[in-house]
Amino acid sequence: MQRKRSKSISKEIFTSTALILLLSLTLMGGVLCALSMAYFSQERRTALTSVLDASTALSNRFAAMGQDITKPIADDALRENIENGFELFHTSSDVTVFVADETGHALLNTQTDALTATPVPEDVLDVLDAGEDYFEQGTLGGTLATKHYVAGRRIDGGQAVAYLFVCASTQSTYRYLEDSLSVICISAICILLLAMIVSMLLTRKITAPIEQISAAARQLGSGDFTARAPVNGCEELAEFATTFNNMAARLQTIDNARGQFMGNIAHELRTPMTSIKGFIDGMLDDTIPESEYKHYLAIVSQETGRLARLVQNMLDITKLESGEYKVQARSFNVWDTLTDVVLSDERRIEDGKIDIQGLEPGREPVFADPDLVHQVVYNIVDNAIKFTPPDGVIRFQVVHSSGMVYVSIENTGDGIAPEALPFVFERFYKEDRSRGLNTRGSGLGLHICKVLVNLSGGQIKAESEQGKWCRFTFSLPAADPRQPAGR
């Protein structure tokens, strides 16, 4: 399935910024228009009411003179005075004033082209008849040719009912709103241009470190574990780059360890296999006389056993480090494990004329997996027997301190060189770098010890004084002394 193409960060930021600005400006424009309309409506209502009051006073004055303004005025002078009075309101306040009779038809007006032949609607007259002033923004039911602010009131026409209306055009309001919207639109365009420039600069600042991290990730994906991302930019990107670099360093370490592991395995397997093949070929081509077959077959048997142990150790490490092995911790006496291991190697100890000291079985319960602890003790004791010279000493000590039990196994002999101590628990590490036939062990025993002790909740360390002694000490969680300790 084809993957949908994603937008770039710069487009995403600009789109989001532009959308927010457009929505904000639109909302601002809508609010501005609504507030302006409300303001102008209130302002016009107040102004028209003032004109309406003055016009009503003028109408009442003529009514007091006995003139019915709902009928044609015969006196030219009087008619001129009335028209001049209304015209004064028209010119001074820019309003249209007209008087309608009881049927809604206009009788007097100051601007003929502002009116149509349509009478004022009856529902408007009913409101005025109720004694209330009328105000609207519109055409007064078609009486006005265009939209106006309209204020109306019922007045004393003399001998009949009359209605006075004062109207102001809405064109100025609309022109103001159009000008305001034009300013908003121009401002919006300028703001969007500014936002585009800012977003481009901002995205360039943000995406530059991301692109560098992406390039480093592509290098890493292609197998180049030396790739690193520069730690710069904002705090989050710097932290991301640091995390990426740590991951790359870890992968590089794992890759180096894997290469070294494969090389070590190949070397460890090749050495005994070469020996086995050489001895067998020597027997087949009669290079080795038949009388020496037994001797060389014994060597072949030893090398085959070495291969078997190496393979088993690698399987054990794989199982342990993959988490397949389930630790079955329980309370047991660690002295029983030490005694069992020493007794199982009694023949080798006697043959090597080794003196065992400190093995004074008591009761020191620990909470761990007995099988794992047995393997740790066996590996350490096996190494001690290998490297203890005749008439040498292997010394045991068990100490309980701060909820942990510390087991020490020390042997006399050449010890370990100071520069080799930090590496004795690494895979395939041997102080003798020749790794030849005379090098005993596979270099996995102590690494397995470290893994097993860590699984048991403890730590292991090595100490040595070169040419004198070597000591391995590991810790295990102490068990509750009130619980019975099994074997």
Disulfide bonds with the S-S distance in Angstrom:
none
